[in-house]
Amino acid sequence: TGSAGESLGEGIILDFSAHMRRIVETGQDTIQVQPGIARERVDEHLRGLGRRFPSDAGTRPATTVGGTLAVGGSGRRRLAFGDIAERCERVQVVLADGTPLDFGTEPLAGEENADAASPKRRIVRELASLLGEHESTLARHRSKSPVDRAGYHVLDILEEDRLNVARLLVASEGTLGLFTEMVVRTAPLPAHRACALLFFETAETAARAV
């Protein structure tokens, strides 16, 4: 359903909506799902709990949760609930070599245990080193736009003692791994709804107001 040519050119298109479309678990303010489930179905499920999915990007009947996170689609609800990458708690991915891993906000310490040599710890360690090495360059070229669709989410994911790998994976469009499950923080349904019509002389003044 993309309109920017994401599915054109060489590569493999995977459709998870035929089989991997289960709601795995529903928490108080989170939901864990497989990538092929339609976002519309997730909203229907959450409505009875007074919650909803935090993004409304894409074509509602066809858009899947996996597709939404793969392209980083936040939609109009971004103004109220923030970027979809910020609301993604964990992502299960399959890497290019077939390795399945689970990523969230990962600690940088504790590598003295037996897990230190695992593929996951190696990736976290090398990512943190790479981001730390180029921290000044990334800060110098930081986009002034509040919505930046260019490149990976490499800004604001490295802290002193942790690395938010889940946020990096969101909007990577399958180039870093294939999503097989994800945990997303849901949003509350509004207590009231209203409609306002605003007029602007130019598109630029309207954009500045937003």
N, C-alpha and C positions, 0 to 999 in steps of 0.2 A: 504493500500500500504506500510505499515511500514515493515522494514526488521529486526527490533530488538525485535520482539515478543511483541510489545505493546498491540496488540489485543488478545493475548492468555491468557488463564486462566479464573478464575471466574469473572463475571461482566456483564455489559450490554453494547452492542455496539449500538450506535445511529447513523443512517444515515440521515443527514440533507439535502442531495443533492436532494432528491425527491421533496421537497416542499419549504424549507427555503433557497432560492437561488436568492434573489433579490438584486439589487443594490439600496440602499435606497436613497443615496445622494452623489453627487460628488462636492467637494470643489476645491479651487484653488490648494491646495497641499495635500488634504486628500480625502479619500473615505470611505463611510459608507456602509457596506454590511451585509447580513445575512451569517451564517456560511457555508451553503451548496453550495454556488456559486463556480464554478471552477475557480481557479486562472488564467487559460488560458483565460476565458471569461472576467475577470477583466482587463487583459493586453490588450485584443482587444478593450475594452471600453476606456481605458486610452490612447491608442496609438494615437487616433485622437486629444488628448489634449496635446500631447508631453510629456506624463508621463507614468510610468509603476509601477507595484507592486514591492516593494523592495526585495522580496525573489523569488528565483527560485528553492527552495528545493522540493524534491519529484518527482513523476511521473506526468509530465505536464498535460496530458489530464484528469487525475483522481483526482489530488490534489485539495482540496478545501481550501478556505481562513481560514475557521474554523479549519480544520485539521492542516494547517500550523502553526497557532498561538497556537493550543493546544499542539503541540509537540515542539514549539519553533524553527521551521525549517527556517534558514536564507539562506542556500545554498551558492553558489559561490558569490552572490551579497553582502554577508556580508562584504567582504573586501572593497567594495566601499561605501555601505550605512549603515553599522553597523548591530548590532543584531536586529532581528525583534521585540524583546521585547521593545527596545528603541524607535521604530517607532509606537508602538501601543498607541494611544491617549486615547481611552475609550473602555470599554467592557461591554455589557449588559449580565448578567448571571442569571441563575436560580439556587438557592442554593439547598442543599439536602432536605430541608423542603418545597420546592416549592416557596420560596420567590424570586421574580424577583428584581434585583438591578442593578444599573448602576454605574460603577467605572471608575475613571480616576486617576489624581493626586489630592488627597483630602486634604483640609486644616485641620490642627489640632486644630485651634482656632475656636471660634464662637459657642461653645457648650451651650451658655447660652440661645439660642432660643428654640422654641418648637420642633425643629428637633433633639435636643440633645439625646433624648431617643429612636430614631428610630433604627431599626436593622443595617442600614448602618453606622450610627455614632458609634454605639456600636462596630461594627467590626473594624472600623478605629481606635477607641480609644484603643481597646485591642491589635490590631496588633502593633500599635506604642509603647505601653507599653512593649510588649514582645520583640520587636526588640531592644528597648532602653536598656532593662535589660540585654540582652545578646550581646550587641554591641562589647565588648572587645573579647568575645569568637569567634564571627563570624569573626572579623578582624584577630585574631590569626590563624584561620584555613582557611583563604582565599586561594583559589586555585591560583597557579601561571600560570595556563593555561589561555590564552585569551578566550578560548571556553570551558565552563564548563557545561556539561549536567547533573550533579549530583544534585538532589534535586531541591528545589524551588528557585526562584530568590529573595533571601532575602537580598542581598548585594546592597548597594547604592540606596535603594528605600526610605529610611527614611531621611528626612532633618529636619532642625530645626522647620519649621512651616508647613510641608506637608508630605504626604505619597503617593507614587506612587503605588496604588493597582493594576492598570492595568498591570504594569510590573510584579508584583507578579503572576498574574493569567496566563500570557503567559507561556507556557511550563508545566503547571500543569496537562495536559493530562486528564482533566475532573474530577480530584479528589477534586477540590475546588468549582467547579460549572460548569454548562453547558453554553457555549457561545450561545447567540441568536442573537446578533448583535455586530459589532466591527467597530471602526473608526481607520484607519491606515494612516499614512503619506506616500504619494506616493513619487516616485523618478523621476527625469527628464530622458527622453531618451537621450542617448549619442549623441553629435553632430557628432562624428566620431567613426568608429569601425575599429579595427585592430587585427591581430593575431600574436602571438609570440610563438616560440617553444624553450623551455629552457631544457638543459640536466644537470642531476645531477648524481653523481656516486652512491649515496645511497638515500633511501627514507628519512633518517634522515636529510641529508644535504638539501634536498628539503623542508622538513618541517621547518627547521630553517630559510630558506630564506623567507618563507611566514610569 
